[in-house]
Structure formats: C-alpha cells, structure tokens
C-alpha cells in the first residue's frame, strides 16, 4: 500500500480542487457560448424586415394568375391567385390549401373553428404557361410598342410565350374621389395666367 505524508495529502487535495474548478469553468464557458449563439440566432430570426416589403425584389406572380401548387397536400392542383402578401412572400390561391383555424369571439363575430384558405410561400407555386397550360419558370423581356416605347412583359422560359397581366389588376380596389380635396388645385386656378408674355419670369433670390 502507498502511504502519503500530511503535506502530500494537502498537495493532492489542492490539485483535485483545481481540476474540479477547471471542469466547472469549462462547462460554464460552453454553456455561455451556446446561450450566446442562441440569442444571436433569435435576434436575427426575429429581426423585422422593411415595412410592407418582403425579400423578393421582382415579383413574377401577380394577383389573378393561374398557378399550380408544386408541394404539399394540394400538389398538382391548379387555382387562381386570390391575394398576394408581399411582406410575407406568400400568396393565397382560391379554393386551395384549406385549414381549420380557431377564432376568438368578438362583438362582430362568434368564435369557433372555421375553415379558411391559408397563405402559401410563393416559391411553392408556379404560373401556368398560356400556350401549354403547364407550370413554367418566368423571365422578363422588353417588347417594342407601336408608339416607340418599350414595355416589360413576362415570358415563359420554356416556350418564350408572353404571359399577359391579369385583367383583374385593371379593376380598382377603391373608388376614385369624386370631389376635390383640400390639397387639390381646381381647373380655374390652373388656367389663370400669372405671368404675361412680355414680363420677365421672376427667379428666386440666392
């Protein structure tokens, strides 16, 4: 059997204490690093985007387009885009992607479980090619008009067929004001001649 003196026992105890402290410090450092990374990820994930703007700069799917759902329970089914939610990069397809939602009761409506059309991420739908009625990828092209100007149109990458803008976009979602507002200029004021032909035009002083 090994025998230790009192001094050796005290040195061994100090060594064991140091090892234990080092282990605790290592665990605490790893824990703090994990918590720090998690906090950074939460702050990045919850960071709000610009108001009324998502991550897509050029939208190729418009309200009124006929699309096909490419993933999920409604894969392969076709429908018309009912609403575009640009701040969420999502669309609502009429008659598809139904889900049950619990609604709280308010003064206007009674609460309960309702079935409604849920948004779909725009990457999960594709516009149908008007010439083949099959889903296609969209590109942009500038076409020459009769008046000498150019118009940017959407085309199918597969067949180069032009995908026209839906007619529903020509309809107004709100009524145009029938009366002049406080900041509107009346036609009578616009027709007034404020400077005569022989009078020099005043310039603002520096």
N, C-alpha and C positions, 0 to 999 in steps of 0.2 A: 504494500500500500504506500501511496505517496503521502508524504507529510509536508505541511506548509507552516511556516512561521507566521506570527501575527502580522508582521509587516507585509509578507507576501499575500496574506489573505486580504488585507486592506487594499493593496495594489490591484488584486484581481477584482475586488468589488468595484473599485473606481473604473476599471476597464469595462466591466459589464454595464455599468451605468452609462458610460459614454456611448457604447454600442447601442443601447436602448434609446438614448436620446437621438442618435443619428438616424435610427429607423423611424422614429416618430416624426422627425423633421422631413425625411424623405416622403413619407405618406402625406404629410400636410402640404408639401410643395406640389406633389402630383395632384392632390385634391384641388388646390387653389388654381393650378393650371387648367384642370378640367372645367371648373366653375367659370374661370375667365373666358375660355373658349366658348362655353355655352352662352354666357352673357353676350359675347360679341355676336354670336350667330343670332340670338334672339333680337338684338338691337338691329341687325342688318335685315332680318326677315320681316320685322315689324316696321321698317322704315317706310313712311308714306311716299308714294310717287307724286308727281306733279298733279295738281287738281284737274280732273276731267281728262286725264291723259294716261294711257297705258304704256306698254313697252313697244308697241308696233308703230312705226313711223308712217308707213304707207299701207293703208288698208285696202285689201283686194276683195273682201267680202262685204257686200252692201245690203242694206235692208231691201227686201223684195227679191233677192237672188234665190234661185232654185239650187239647193245643195243636197249633198249626200253625206250622211254620218259615216265616218270611217272606223270608229272604235265604239266599244260599249255594247249595251244590250240592244240598241237600235241600229247596229252596224248594217249598212247596206240599204237602209230606208231613206227615202227622199222626202224633202219638205221645203217650204219657203221660209226664208229668214224673216221672222216677225219683228225682232228688235236687235239692235247692235249695242253692246255695252262696252264702249271703248276703254273706260277706266279699268275694266277687269279683263280686257282682251277676250271677251266672250260674246256669244250670240245666243238668241233664243229662236229655235226652229218651231214653227207652228205645228202642233199636233204630235210632237216627239219629245222624248226624254221627260216623261211624266214622273212625278214623285209626290209622295204624301208629306205634307208639312203640317205641323201643329201651330195653330193661330190662336193668340190670346184674345179673349173677348174684350171689346171696346164699346164705346157708346154707339159707334156707327155700325158695327157688325158683331155677330155672335161668334164666339170662339168654338174651336173644334179642330178636326182633322180634315184638311182639304187636299185636293189633287191639283197640281199646277205644273206648268212647263218650266223646267229648270234650265239655267244657262249652261252652255257647252263651250269649252275653250275653242277659239277659232282655228287652232291647229288640228282639231279633230273633225273638221268638216271641209269639203271641197266643192267648189262650184261646178255645176254640170256644163259640159261643152254643148252649145246650142246645135252644133252640126251632128254630133254623135250621141248626145244625151248620156254621156259617161263622165265621171269625175275627171277633172284635169287640173293642172297647175297653171297659174295665171302669170302673165308678163304684161308689161306696158309698151305701147308703141305710139308714136306721133303720126297722125294722118293729116294730109294736106286738105284744107277746106277749099270751097269754091271762091270764097272771098279773099283768099291769100293767106289766111291764118292757119295755125296748126291746132289740132285737138288731140289730147292724150286719151287713148282708149285702152281697154283691157282686151287681151287676146289669149287664146288657148295656146300653150306651148307645143302641144302635140299636133294640132291641125292649123294653127295660125288663124283660126276663125275669130272674128270680133265678138266679144261678149257685151251686148248693149247695156246701158244703165237701166235699171228697173223703172217702169213708168210711175210706180208709187212714190218715187223720190220727187216727182214734179208736184205732188199734192202738198199743200201747206198743212202743217200741224197746228197752226194758229191763224186766226183771222187777221187780215191786214187792217190797220186802224183806218176808219172811215172819216175821222175828223182830225184836224191839225192839233198837234200838241203844243205845249208852251214853248218848246225849243224849235218848232218848225217855222220856216220862213214862208210867208204867204206869196202867191204868184204876183200880187200887186206890188209888193216891195221889191221883188226880183226885177220887175220891168221898169222900175224907176231909174232914170238917168241921173247919176250922181256926179258925173264929170262931163263937161261939154267937149265938143271936138277940138276947139281951139285952145282950151285951157290945159296947162301942163299938169301932168299927173303928179300929185304930191308924193314925196319919198320920205320915209321915216328918218328922223334925225338920229345921228350916231350917239 
